[in-house]
Amino acid sequence: MINVAIVEDNASDSNLIENYLKKYSELNNVKLNIKKFDEAISFLSEYKKIYNIIFMDIEMPDINGLEAARKIRRTDKQVIIIFVTNMAQYAVKGYEVDALDFVVKPVNYATIAQKMDKALKIVRANQDAEIVISKARGFIRLPISELLYLEVTGHKIHFHTNEETVVATGSLTEYEKRLKPNNFMRCNNCYLVNPRYIKSISGMTILMKNDDTLLISHPKKKKFLMELADWLGQGNFV
């Protein structure tokens, strides 16, 4: 079951999105649990990390969709946010809150279906993808989607998430190969970075969304920036 929230103050638009999602569910044999909210404040007041996908209107009274998304990201880094807007220029700000994409009104079924195809690929990958880390007295499983970056110091590898840092022995090159399908990128001999958690890049410094700073090495810079540009070119937001 995929949990979807529609946060939209316009009843007509909200009903239209809901109907298109139900149509998508039937045509693609995907079970969707859809819940609608007519204002962002009520959605935020009862928000729990149960949603896989949120369709969020940007232009709403009291608190707009961008600000609501910022509040959501403080506790939920994984939920997929798709903005719905009358003005496409606002949607580009989605990178600030790691939005997947945006839909420009008037909404049509083809666009909703396209965004759902894209979102469900990520949802399924997040649900399935874990990395098993061997430790001296056993192992630990970490969801790949929660990994910010890997850091090597001496013979130890530090797996940084928002919640914890797991330390284990191993080779960063080995994990680079294992995490390549998940778009992790080498910016330095010491770091392997998840691009979804990059907040900004200035010169030779990466600022992560948890405010950690990582250095880009001169030998790795060209390849790293090319890989990042390719990833962004696929429609991903940083």
Summary of the structure (lengths in Angstrom):
residues: 238
radius of gyration: 19.1
end to end distance: 27.6
largest distance: 59.0
contacts: 711
relative contact order: 0.10
helix: 40%
strand: 32%
